[in-house]
Amino acid sequence: MLENAGVRIAVDGRGLVTSVVHRATGREVLPAGQVGNLLQLHRDIPNTWEAWDIDAHYRRNVTDLVDAESVAPDGEAGLRVVRTFSGSRVEQELWLADGDDPTLHVVTHVDWHEKQKLLKLAFPLDVHSAAATSEMQFGHVTRATHVNTSWDVARFETVAHRWVHVGEPGFGVAVANDSSYGHDITRQRFAGADGSDGAVGSVVRVTLLRAPLFPDPVADQGEHTFRNAVTFGADVAEAVRQGYAINLPERRVAGTTAVTPLVAVGSPQVVVEAVKLAEDRSGDVVVRLYESLGARAATTVSFGFDHGAVTVTDLLERELDGAGTTGVTVGTDGVVDVELRPFQILTLRVARG
């Protein structure tokens, strides 16, 4: 059992997640009889363009990797699971953070020696969602999880950057990653505990590895490490936070005094994407931020260093005027008031004081 103040997770002797109870709601997140942290191995032989394409017929041949070589405690808050199959070996670390963060962290180390195979990591969820939300640069897109049209059928594999999210009103689940951008997210009717038709839920699967033979017969062979964070009870804002947390983990260094943040934003809805020196080598600081939830936002931006004038620029750091500065007001105290449209990107150039 993995437990903290946010979630209680049961793992069986095969290293598979058999129960997830979200403490704040008391909700069981896994459908009855289903297991999470399930690695699935597919035969993967596309009709053409083997290294680039994934054809839908790969789903006809699948092996669930349920046998574990060992499952043992790994430190105070985690488990280590070892599996071997064919010519490959997988070691997984499952752990929870302290506190009330309802996030299962899964680190998957793979020594990969397959040919024309596809490896996926699956989490079935008791979440009824007609669509999934996937991160893209400076925002996200929503795609249907049903197959009502030919367009829906064609989206059997979809791309996302740092996270995907499925949700129903009041409850959702986010799956963040640090290097795996392919996913398939589907609706499925799960069998009830008595064998009858159960509720409709969602299955989120992350594509970890492939093994094409053309044009490179040894593509992806060898060792790989994948990190995923599955957050239960998450909304899209939490998905954004977890995506950044797993890709830009906190680094701690010893010091004698507190460090003032270089840039501070008054709303978590507005994300600072970049803080950098200007390309013209003037020493000015460029701050790029964006609205992350697809809604209008009003907030403040302040700076933790001595600075002079603040101007609005385009993405090439060229100063804008007129309509390009609408919604941006620089106060006498150096704090910038901003009003952003949904998914708007804003670039500020800050002169050094």
N, C-alpha and C positions, 0 to 999 in steps of 0.2 A: 504494500500500500504506500503510495506517495501522497503526502498530505501537507497542506499549509492552510492559512486562514481563508484562502479563496477557493480552493478546489480539493476534492478527494478523488484519487485515481487508483483503480485496482488493476494490477498487472498479473497475469497468470504465469504458470511455469514455462510457457512458451515465449514469454516476453511480449505478449500481445495485451493491449489495453482492453479490458472487459467491462469497465464501468468508469464513468466520469460524472461526478456529482458537483454541480456548481453551487457553492455554499450560499451565496447571496439569495438565490431563488429556490434552492432545494431541488433543482431540476436535474434529472438524469439525461445526459446529452447523447449517449449512444443508444441507437435503436436496440430493442430486445434481441438477443442472440447474435449481435454483430460485434466485431472486434476492430479496434483501431491500431495504429502503428503496424499495419499489415503491408509487408513488402510483396509485390506481385511481379512475376517474371513472364513477359509475353514473347512469343515469336514475332520477329519484326523484319519482314521482307517486303518493302514497298515495291510497287509495280515499276517505278522509275525513280531516278534521282535518290539513290538509296541513302546517302548521307544527309539529305535535306528534307525529304518527305516522310511523313507518317501517314499511312493509309488506314482507313477505319477497320479494315479486316484484321488488324493485329489483335483485336479483342476476342477473336474466335479461339485463340490458343493462349491459355493463361495457367500459370502454376502459382498457387499461394504458398509463400515461403513461411510455413508455420512451425517447422521444426527448429529448435534451438539447440546448439551445442552446449551452451551454458547460459544461465541467468543468475547474476550475483550482485550483491550490494556494491555500489561504487561511491564511496564517500558517505557523508551523513544524509544526503538528500537525494540519492539517485540510484539507478540500476545500470548495469552493463550487460548487454545481450550480445551473444556471439552466434552467428549462423554461417554455415558453409553449404554451398550448393554448386553443382557442376564443377567448374574450375575456379570459383570465386569465393571470397570470404567477406562477411559484413560484421562489423562491430558497431553497436549502437549504445549511446549514453542517453538515458532518460532521466530528467531531473526537473525539480521545481525550485523557483527562487523563494527566499524567505518572505514573510509578510503575507499580504492578501492578494498577490498577483495570480490570477487564475490561468496561468500559462504553462503548458507542458512544453519543455524544451527537448528536442530530439536532435542529437548529433549522430550522423551516420557516416562511418568510415568504411569505404568499399575498396577492396583489392579486386579489380574487375578483369576477368579473363573470359569473356563470352564472345560469341559470334552471332550476329543477326538476332540479338535479343534486346528487349526494352525493359527497364526496371522502373517501377512506380511505387510510391509510398501512399497508402490509402487510409482515409479517415471517414467512415460512415457517420452521419450526424442526424439526430432526430430534430431537424430544422426544415420546415416546409417553406421552400423558397422557389419562386418562379424564375429568379435571375440571380446571377453572381456578379459581384463587383470586383474588378481587377485594376490594380494600379498601373498607370502609365506615367510618363514624365509630366510633372506638374499637374497631376489630377488622376482621374480614374474613369473607366468606362463600365457600362453594365451590359451583360450578355445573357440571353435566355438560357436556362438549363433544361428546358423541354425540347422536344423535337417535332413541333407542330408544323414547321415549314421546311422546305429543302435547304433554306439558308441556315436554319437551326441545325439540321442534320450535318451540314458541312462544318459546323464549329465543334467537332468532336475533340479537337485539341486547340487550346487557346493560350495566348501569351499573357503574362503579367510580369511586372517588374518585381517589387518587393513583397507584395501580399495579394491574397484573394480573400473575399469575404462573402459569406452567405448568411442571410438573416430573415427573420419574420418579425412582425411588430413586437418590440420589447426584448428581443433576444437574437443574438447572432454569434457566429464563430469566425475568427480570422486565422488564416494560415500564412505566416510570413516565411520568407526564405532568404538566404544570402547568396545564392548562385544558381538556382533552378527556375527557369522562367516559363517552362511549359507545364500546363495543367489540363486535366479534364474534370469538369464539374457537372454532375448529372443529377436528375431527380430519379428517385427509385422508391417503389413500394416494398417495404420490408415485411416479412412474415411476422405475424403476432406470436406471442409466447406459446399459444396453444396450436400453432400451425396455420391459423386462419390468416387472411390478408390483414396486414397491419397498417400502420400510418405511412403516409408519403413523407420521405425525408430527402436528404442530400448526401452525395458522396463526393468528397474532395480528394483528388489524387494528384500528387506532384510527380512530374517526370524527372527522374534522377539521371539515368544513363541509357545510352544506346550503344550498339556495337556494329556499325555498318562495315562492309568489306570494300566498298568503292566510294571514292577514289583511293582512300587510304585503308589498307587491310588491317592496320593495327590502331585505328582511331579509338581514342578514349581508353585504351588498355592501360592498366596500372592502378595506382592509388588515387582516390578522390575522397574529399570530405564535404558533406552537406550539412547545413544547419537549418532547422525548421523550428518555428515557435507557433504552437497552436493555442490561441487564446479563446477561452470559453466565456460567453456573456459579453462579447465585444461588439461595439458599433464601429462605423467606418472610421471615426476619429481615433479609436483605440487601435484599429488596424494600421492606420498611418503611423502611430507612435511605435507600435511593435516592429513595423518595417524598418524604421530608422534605427531602432534599438539593436536589431540583429545585424544590420549592415554597418552601423557606426557605433560599436559598443563603447561604453564609457571607459576611459583610460584614467587611472589614478596614479598620481605621483606625490611624493612626500614634499611638504612645504611648511613654511612657518606662518604664512598669512593667508587670508581668504583671497580668492581671485575674482575680480569683478568680470562678469561676462562681457565679451566684446560687443555683443548685440543682444538686446532683450526686446521681445515682442509681447504685447499685453494680452494676446489671445492665442490659445493652442490651435485654433482654426487656421491661423496664418503660420506657415512653416518657413523658416529660414533655410534655404537650399544651399547657398554659397556665401562665404565671406572670404574675399581675396583682395590682393593688390591690383590696382588698375593696370591694364595691359601697356599703357604708355609710359610706365615706370616713373610716374610722377610721385608715387608714394601715397596717393589717394586710396581709400578703401572702398571696394565695391561690395554691396550687399544685395543679394538677389533673394526674393521671397515670393510666395504664392499662396493663394487661397486654396485650401485642400479638400473642402467638403462639397463643393458645387453650390455654395450659397453666398449671399452677400455678407461682407464682414466689415466692421469698423473697429480699428484698434490703434495702438501707438507703437512706435519703434524708437528705442533709445540706444545710446552708445556708451560704452564703458571706457572711452579714451577721449583725450582732448581732441576736439575737432572744430573745423570751421564750417563753411557753407555745405549744405546738402542739396544735391540736384537730382532730378529724375533723368535717367538715360534709357536708351533702348538696349537690346541684348548685346550690341556691339560697343556699348559704353559711350555712345554719342549722345550729347545732351538733347533733351526734348524740351519743347515749350508748347504753349497753347493747350490744345486738347490732350496732348500727351501727359500733362501734369494734373489732369482733373482728378480730384479726390485725394490729393497729397498737399498737406499744409505743414510747413516747418515753423514751429513755435520759437519764441525768443529764448526759451531755455534749451534749445537744441533737440527737443523731442519732436518727432514727426508724427502727425495724425494722418492716418490713411483710411480710405474707404475703397474696398476692393469688390469688383464684380466676381461672379462665380468663376473659379479657376484662373483668375487674372494673375499674371506674372508682373512683378514690380521690381525694377532695378534702381537702386539708390547709389549715388557716388558721393562719398563723404570725404571732404578735404581734411587733411591732417592739421591739427591745431599747433 
